[in-house]
Amino acid sequence: MRGLCAPADRGVCGHPVFDVGCALASLREGIISVSVEAALRDKLISLARDALAAAVSGRPLPAPEPGDAPPLPCGGMFVTLRNRGRLRGCIGTFQPPANLEETVVETAAAAVRDPRFVLAPITREELDHLDLEISLLSPPVRTHDPLSLRPGIDGVLIHRGEASGCFLPQVATEQGWNAEQTLSHCCAGKANLPPEAWRDPQTEVYFFTAEIIEDRRATPRRKAPGQTATRS
């Protein structure tokens, strides 16, 4: 699938380089939240689980019914996989999906093949223990007040010249970071910029939110105040 990206390190979910043009083309006045009805959430989880099993077993991926999923104002998607809290895959795109269900299938299958874990790929025996997160992103919106970032609610996208990187909203909560720490880690760890680059007016900082659809098989996670999260 064109535009799928993996994060650069094993500790947190985000990615260092992606097609910023896709993100910037989706700008809106204010952040648009993404909302998914319960029936569709359940279907996306089911499709993602089927895609995981097919990808691990080498079978053809499930094919959603054409035109079955309603359009959503979604600015991109990530799929995150964990086994008892340990990251096993995180792949995503900032390109708005043309077909939500097909994108879930393709992204989930790609997460199984996260290149960081090529020497220790996900096995069939792990499938019943994998926690699954589908993060549906709102279109990113530029901010001129980076410290207004709300950890656990806002994701951050940083762009300067050829350098770019992002963190999903849940990363700050998982790592215990405040706004300043999140921005500095995103600059240094994802965009390969100096940690304080976010303070420079020439550095573009964007916020986005996420509708997080969860299917937990192992360890439950504490939800940050105000974060949108649903569990199957």
N, C-alpha and C positions, 0 to 999 in steps of 0.2 A: 504494500500500500504506500503510495507516495506521501512523503511528509512525516512518516513515523520516526520518532526519535527516542533515544534512550538517555537516561541520566549518566553523568560522568563518574559518579562514585557510588560505593556500595551503601553508604550510610543514610542518604536522604534521597528523596524522589524529586526530580526536576530534570532539566537537561541543558547542556552548555551551548549548543549551536542549533538553530532551526531557521526556517524561512520566516524572517520577521515580516516580510511583505504580506504574508497571509494574516498575521495578527494585526498589523496596522491597517489593513484594508477593512477590518471589522469594527473600527472604532465607532462609538456611539456617544451621545451626550449623556453622561452618567452611566453607571454600571447596570446592566440589564441582568436580573437574576434568571436562572434557569429552573423551571419547575416541571417535574415529571409525575404523572398520575401513578397510583399504586399498581394498576394492571400492567402498565408499560414497564415500570421498574422490575416487576417480577419476570416479565418476558425478557428484558435485557440481561438479567442475572442468569436465566435459563439458557439463553443463547451463548452467553460468555462461558458458562460451565461446559456446555456442549463443545464449544470451540476449543477450550483447554484440553478436554479429553481427546478430541480428534487430533489436535496438534501433537500431543504427547505420543499418541498411538500411530501417527502417520496416516490417519484416515482423511478423506475429504472433509473440508469444513462444512458445517451446516449452512444451508441456503435459506435465508429469510424469504417470506412471501413478498413478491414485488409490490412496492407501494403500500405496504402494510403499516409502516410506522409514520405517524404524523410529523410534519416538520417542526423543529424547535429552534428558537433563537440561540443556538449553541455555537460558541466560538472555538470549539475543539474538544478533545477527549483524551483522557489517560486511563490506562488500566494498570493497577498495582496488585502484585501478588506477594503474600507473605506466608511463611510456614512457622507457626508459633512465634510470631513477632519478628522473624528474620526475613529480610527482604529477599525475594526470589525472582522478581522481575518487575519492571516499571517502564512501560512504553506508551508514547502518546503523540499527539499532533495538535498544533494550533490552527489547523485548517478546518473550517466548519464542515461537518460531514454532509455529503450529498444525500446519503441514506443512513439514518442513525443505526438501524439494526445491522446492516452490513459492516458499518464501521466498528461496532462493538465486536462482531465476530473476528474481523481482521486484526483489530488491536489486541484482543485477548490472545489470539494465536501468536501474534508477534511477541507479546510479553513472555510467552513460554520460551521463546528463542532469544531473550535478552542477551546480547553479546558478552556482557560482563560475567555471565554464568555458563559460558560455553564449555568450560572444563568440569562443571558440576551441574548438568542440565536437570530440569524438573523431571521426575520419574512418575510412572503410573501410580506407584505406592503413595506418592505425596498428594495426589489429587484430592483425596478425602480430608486432607489436613490444611489445604490452602485457603487462607482468607483472601477474599476478592473485593477490590474496590473499583468502581467505575466513577471517574470524576468527569462530569459534564461541565465545561468551562463557559463562563460568560465571555463575551467579547472584551478584550482588554481596553482600558481607558487610561490615558495619560494623566499623571498627577504632578503638580508642582509643589506638593507638600509630602515628600516621601515618609516622614515620620508620622503621618496620619494613618499609616498601615495598621490594620487591626489583626494582630497575630491570631491565627486559627480561623479567620473569616476571609481575609484578602490573600490571594496569591499575588506574587510579584514577578514582573517581567522587566529586565534591565537591558538596555540597548545603547551601545556607543560605538560608532563606526562599524567595523566588522565583528565586533564582540557583542555577544548577547547570551542571556541565560535566564532561567526562571526557577521558582519554587512554587509548588502547589500550596493551597491555603493550609493544609493539614501539617505541612512540614514544620512550621514554627512551633506548633503545639507539641509535636512528637519530640522535638529537640529541646524544648523549654526556652526558646529564644524570645526576646522582646523585639519591637519593631527595628531598632537600630542594629541589633545583632543579625536579624534576618536579612536586612539590606546588605550588611557588610559581608555575610557569608555568601549571599547570592553573587555579589560582585567578584569576590575572590575565588569561590569554589565553583561557580557555574560560568561566569562570563570571562574569567581570567583577567580581571581588572584589579586595580588596587582596592583594598577593602573599603576605603572612604570615597571611591569614585562616585557613589550615588549622591554625594553632596555637591558635585560639580554640575552647574546648570546645563552643561553640554551633554551630560548623561541623561538619557530619556528613561523615565521610570513609569511603569504602567501597573495598574491594579486590575485584578479580575476576581470573581468569586467562583464557587463550584457547587453544583448539586452532587453530593457524594452518595452513591448507591452502594451499600455494603452487604456482603454475604459472609458472615463470620463462621468459621469452622473450628477455630482454636481460641485465641485470646481476645476478649472484648476490649475495645479501646474507649477511653473517656472522650466524650465530645466536648469541644471547646465551646464556651458560651457564645450563642448566636450563630454557630456553624450549622449549615443545613446538612443533615445526614439522615439517611434512611437505611433500615436494615431489613433483609429478607430472612 
